[in-house]
C-alpha cells in the first residue's frame, strides 16, 4: 500500500497520551509520524509501520 505525506492513520497500539491517530510527515525507508494528540514526533521503520497500521483515516 502507498502512503503519502499528510495522511492520518490509526495504529493498532495507542500512544501513552491516549490517542492512536498519527500524521505521516516523512516517508521512505523509515516513516516519521506526528501524534495527533500530543504532537510528539517518532521515527518508525517501514516494516514495523506497515504491520501496525489499522486503518487510514484521512
C-alpha positions as CSV (number, residue, x, y, z in Angstrom):
1,X,0.0,0.0,0.0
2,X,1.2,3.5,-0.7
3,X,1.2,6.2,2.0
4,X,1.5,9.9,1.4
5,X,2.7,12.8,3.5
6,X,-0.2,14.4,5.4
7,X,-2.1,11.1,5.6
8,X,-3.6,10.4,9.1
9,X,-3.6,6.7,10.1
10,X,-4.8,4.8,13.1
11,X,-2.2,2.3,14.6
12,X,-3.1,-0.8,16.4
13,X,-1.3,0.2,19.6
14,X,-2.2,3.5,21.2
15,X,0.2,6.2,22.3
16,X,0.5,6.9,26.1
17,X,-1.2,10.2,25.7
18,X,-4.4,8.3,24.9
19,X,-4.8,8.5,21.1
20,X,-3.8,6.1,18.3
21,X,-4.0,8.7,15.4
22,X,-0.8,9.7,13.7
23,X,0.0,12.0,10.8
24,X,2.7,10.9,8.3
25,X,5.3,13.7,7.9
26,X,8.0,11.8,6.1
27,X,8.2,8.6,4.1
28,X,11.0,6.4,2.8
29,X,12.9,3.5,4.4
30,X,11.6,5.0,7.7
31,X,8.4,6.8,8.5
32,X,8.3,10.0,10.6
33,X,5.0,10.2,12.4
34,X,3.4,13.0,14.5
35,X,1.0,12.1,17.2
36,X,-2.4,14.0,16.7
37,X,-2.9,14.1,20.5
38,X,0.3,15.5,22.0
39,X,2.4,16.4,19.0
40,X,5.3,14.0,19.7
41,X,7.3,13.0,16.6
42,X,8.7,9.5,16.2
43,X,10.6,7.6,13.6
44,X,9.4,4.1,12.7
45,X,11.0,1.6,10.3
46,X,8.8,0.9,7.2
47,X,8.3,-2.8,8.0
48,X,7.1,-2.1,11.6
49,X,4.8,0.8,10.4
50,X,3.1,-1.3,7.7
51,X,2.4,-4.1,10.2
52,X,1.0,-1.7,12.8
53,X,-1.4,0.3,10.6
54,X,-5.0,-0.5,11.5
55,X,-6.8,1.9,9.0
56,X,-6.3,5.1,7.0
57,X,-8.4,7.9,8.5
58,X,-7.8,10.9,6.1
